[in-house]
Amino acid sequence: MVNIVSLLSVMTGNGVGAKNGILMLDSVHRYEAQGQMLEDALMESGRRRLRPVMMTSLAAALGLLPLAYGIGAGSDMLKPLAIAVIGALTLSLLLSLVATPTVYFVMREMLRGQK
């Protein structure tokens, strides 16, 4: 069921995903400034960001599971919020660790080819 609460949770998931992507690319820039090649910087950044991103997403998703199952008083109103946040966190986990570095690498290679 789509309502204002579930749309709010999708916006929250977008914010978390954007934050993770920004921190990932910031880490890539730091490794490149230290002299690493782009591929190595992307791999190292992914390795270093995996645990924090996984831990925050898992903690939030596991904390929202009782609400998503409808356990507790008033859970009918917040059930769509919990389901949407869990879905958004799962999607943002995949996007920030896989899609963001891939798109960044492709775009950098395209720009390098134009020069």
C-alpha positions in Angstrom: 0.0 0.0 0.0 1.4 3.4 -1.0 0.7 6.3 1.3 2.5 9.3 2.6 4.3 7.4 5.3 5.8 4.9 2.8 6.8 7.7 0.4 8.5 9.4 3.3 10.5 6.2 4.0 11.5 6.0 0.4 12.9 9.5 0.7 14.8 8.5 3.8 16.3 5.5 1.9 17.3 7.8 -0.9 19.1 10.0 1.6 21.0 7.1 3.1 22.0 5.8 -0.3 23.2 9.2 -1.4 25.3 9.6 1.8 26.8 6.2 1.2 27.7 7.0 -2.4 29.2 10.3 -1.5 31.4 8.8 1.2 32.4 6.0 -1.2 33.5 8.5 -3.9 35.2 10.7 -1.3 37.2 7.7 -0.3 38.1 7.0 -4.0 39.3 10.6 -4.4 41.5 10.2 -1.2 43.1 7.0 -2.5 43.7 8.6 -5.9 45.4 11.6 -4.2 47.7 9.1 -2.5 48.8 7.9 -6.0 46.6 4.8 -6.6 45.2 4.1 -10.0 41.4 4.5 -10.4 40.7 0.7 -10.4 42.7 0.1 -7.2 41.1 3.2 -5.5 37.6 1.9 -6.3 38.4 -1.6 -5.0 40.1 -0.3 -1.8 37.2 2.1 -1.2 34.7 -0.7 -1.7 36.6 -2.9 0.7 36.8 -0.1 3.4 33.2 1.0 3.1 31.6 -2.5 3.0 31.5 -3.1 6.7 30.1 0.3 7.8 27.4 0.3 5.1 26.5 -3.3 5.9 26.3 -2.7 9.6 24.1 0.4 9.4 21.7 -1.1 6.8 21.5 -4.4 8.7 20.9 -2.7 12.1 18.1 -0.5 10.8 16.5 -3.4 8.8 16.6 -5.8 11.8 15.3 -3.1 14.1 12.3 -2.5 11.8 11.4 -6.2 11.3 9.0 -6.4 14.3 7.2 -3.3 12.9 7.1 -4.8 9.4 5.6 -8.0 10.7 2.9 -6.0 12.5 3.9 -6.8 16.1 2.9 -4.2 18.7 0.4 -1.5 19.3 -0.2 0.9 16.4 1.8 -1.1 14.0 -0.9 -1.0 11.3 -0.2 2.6 10.6 3.6 2.3 10.5 3.9 -1.1 8.8 4.2 0.5 5.3 7.0 2.7 6.7 9.0 -0.2 8.0 8.6 -2.3 4.8 9.6 0.7 2.6 12.6 1.6 4.7 13.8 -2.0 4.7 13.5 -2.2 0.9 15.1 1.2 0.4 18.0 0.3 2.6 18.6 -3.0 0.8 18.5 -1.3 -2.6 20.7 1.6 -1.4 23.2 -1.0 -0.1 23.5 -2.6 -3.5 23.5 0.7 -5.4 26.1 2.4 -3.2 28.6 -0.5 -3.2 28.1 -1.8 -6.8 26.3 0.7 -9.1 28.0 3.9 -7.9 31.6 2.7 -8.4 30.6 1.1 -11.7 29.0 4.3 -13.1 31.8 6.4 -11.8 34.4 4.2 -13.5 32.5 4.2 -16.8 32.0 8.0 -16.8 35.7 8.6 -16.0 36.7 6.3 -18.8 34.3 8.1 -21.2 35.8 11.5 -20.2 39.3 10.2 -20.5 38.5 9.0 -24.1 37.2 12.4 -25.1 40.5 14.2 -24.2 
